[in-house]
Amino acid sequence: MLDQVADLMREVAATIVLPRFRHLAEADIQQKSPGDLVTIADQEAEKALTSGLLALLPGSTVVGEEAVAADPKVLAHVGDSGAVWIVDPVDGTNNFAAGKEPFAIMTALLRDGEPVASWILDVPGDHLTMAEAGSGAYQDGVRVKTRTDDPASAALRGVVGRRYLPPHLREIADGNAPKLGVVTEGRHCAGYEYPAVATDLQQFALFWRILPWDHAPGSLIVREAGGTVRHLDGSPYHPTDTERGMLVAANDDIWRTVRDTLFPDVSVL
């Protein structure tokens, strides 16, 4: 099924998403909430992915970003028993709508609420990163592993997503971020940030808003590559979680270094 899902995602990318890249009409772009866009490509890609995934695994359930936007009650199915697909039809929609890269298609398969397989397709580059629980993570068929050392805070590169951070935490993080080597606000595409940690392009990424379609696929990839995915208070992340933020890192030591550098007083979390 791993290859079948990958083939489906590539087909959707080639027939629905890429043909509209830099060819969207004004009417093809809508605003779901301030600063949060949806395009006709998101909507049509999710329909095609939903149909294809249900055909691959009859009796399963699909929780897609746009289905939840239309009916928030769909989100409750993330924790259902049995097989549940999590779908982000175009991750990085704001980039896509602006004619910029990166953007991705992301899918995860959950069983009883936990990821067992995941796929992230870098659409413009046609690079596929995937993982299966207990079997490792792979990019374009080559196994990827996170770094195992901790080069200390001043040598680390990563992302602090400031947009959704509560103001008091944003102020603390901004004050302490210069103690880390390179800190950016990221590429506004979780489908880029997670593979970047898995392949050591960066060593960490901090997120506050943690909707399942943004994080269930990448969290399994990073863990299977040897990395660490936890809430800022150190508790484990599950796809049903929507609060307490999340820090993703190449390994346990780097996770601790980044968290303690940005938030030395953990009582504020």
Helices and strands as residue ranges (DSSP letters): H 2-12, I 13-17, G 18-20, G 26-28, E 29-33, E 36-39, H 40-56, E 61-64, H 65-70, G 72-79, E 83-91, H 93-97, E 104-111, E 114-122, E 127-132, E 136-139, E 142-144, G 153-155, E 157-160, H 167-176, G 177-179, E 182-184, H 190-198, E 204-207, H 212-224, E 228-230, E 246-249, H 252-262, G 266-268
